[in-house]
């Protein structure tokens, strides 16, 4: 569904509503929103190229191990 952002388990948010909210909360222009969005996606793309691991320390035993298959 173009223009719809899905949130949480059942919620949906119109993309334009998301932009209005972002601008109101951050006190910025539409151009500021676009710049921030584009920069965030650049960071996401870079970080997505890294194979990450998580060190859980003393909590490791509390996590059920997964086979990694969905």
C-alpha positions as MATLAB code, in Angstrom:
seq = 'XXXXXXXXXXXXXXXXXXXXXXXXXXXXXXXXXXXXXXXXXXXXXXXXXXXXXXXXXXXXXXXXXXXXXX';
ca = [
       0.000    0.000    0.000;
       1.870    3.100   -1.152;
       1.777    6.031    1.240;
       0.938    3.927    4.304;
       3.369    3.281    7.140;
       2.500    0.303    9.343;
       3.154    0.702   13.050;
       2.964   -1.719   15.928;
       0.813   -4.806   15.800;
      -2.281   -3.348   14.197;
      -1.795    0.385   13.713;
      -1.421    2.230   10.459;
      -0.292    5.774    9.892;
      -0.674    7.867    6.791;
       2.768    8.941    5.503;
       1.682   12.585    5.325;
       0.608   12.382    8.977;
       4.041   11.018    9.825;
       5.685   13.986    8.074;
       3.438   16.497    9.861;
       4.190   14.854   13.208;
       7.959   14.829   12.547;
       7.926   18.490   11.545;
       5.842   19.528   14.549;
       7.945   17.581   17.075;
      11.260   18.717   15.583;
      10.190   22.231   14.607;
      11.550   21.852   11.092;
      10.642   22.443    7.464;
       9.629   19.870    4.889;
      13.098   20.180    3.332;
      14.631   19.435    6.764;
      12.444   16.325    6.975;
      13.583   15.140    3.540;
      17.246   15.701    4.395;
      16.897   13.850    7.700;
      15.028   10.977    6.032;
      17.635   10.641    3.285;
      20.516   10.741    5.767;
      18.830    8.099    7.934;
      18.434    5.765    4.950;
      22.092    6.258    4.018;
      23.139    5.249    7.542;
      20.721    2.285    7.443;
      22.165    1.098    4.111;
      25.738    1.324    5.435;
      24.909   -0.473    8.673;
      22.938   -3.152    6.840;
      26.159   -4.253    5.148;
      27.668   -5.220    8.524;
      27.085   -8.618   10.106;
      26.193   -7.635   13.670;
      26.378   -9.709   16.827;
      24.873   -9.058   20.233;
      26.655   -9.667   23.510;
      24.012  -10.321   26.168;
      26.397  -11.044   29.027;
      24.649  -12.418   32.097;
      21.302  -12.453   30.260;
      22.482  -14.875   27.558;
      20.868  -17.858   29.318;
      17.461  -16.163   29.281;
      17.242  -16.118   25.486;
      15.816  -19.096   23.635;
      18.146  -20.022   20.792;
      16.646  -19.876   17.300;
      17.641  -21.842   14.224;
      17.488  -18.569   12.283;
      14.843  -19.965    9.944;
      11.597  -18.046    9.553;
];
